[in-house]
């Protein structure tokens, strides 16, 4: 798995995980990579931070902090969203519009949208973030 640092044309920085450079290029050409902030599908690679190890790797190993695994952090993040956001399913755009227009009380919601629904939300000035939901084993 390769992690690329990306930037959309509006300057939002995010990362993408790909099997290899070819998969990245293929998904980019098909406009399958979308900025999680604005949904823009024009993403470009940007320089990543680089780690350099000297000949004596022991000193680097001593300074390395260990923390929870990325998978654990991702699981906890998704659990937080599950517990703290109402799941409105495929009615996300409809409910978001009602909240935006004051027809429903404001609250955290989660759900799914189509591309045209996302465009409607953007036109209405409703901010939302797309968060992929990976499948976890066990």
Steps between C-alpha positions, in 0.01 A plus 500: 500500500632844406379814677511814284458856623247670274359847448179600324486803270349702789811436711360243745766244595414135567650156456406206284593134533568307181638163398751670272554809284312342211186458711528864612527620139210278392272626779603859433416465130157359589445784753461249783721698738303772678610761753340413836444871570342631179450191282719636219627214281806683366773370731874538452792336676693731733839441663490278807709533809807277482668301775871431468670230701870515567732202526427456870130412505507433876488871588203553269320201649545635853342835404206345317174540689259215495128559509182334398498335160342697213233230477411547868478878457279455193274256685465743792427788263225305324359386835483865612311593184264204542419600859479878452338546158143403407501257208250637249607255227427603144294797625816694593452782248130533579559520878799732460288740294220494760749574779660776290160664436398476868230239439675256739717548806872512429691184580785285376389270219663237284384316192549465127448728201509489125725728299208724403388523865852605598494773236164625634640514852803699377274742310295553818819574696471192718837372616554126528790260504519167319659233715565157351385206708753217477399143576670362807575132558345360818 
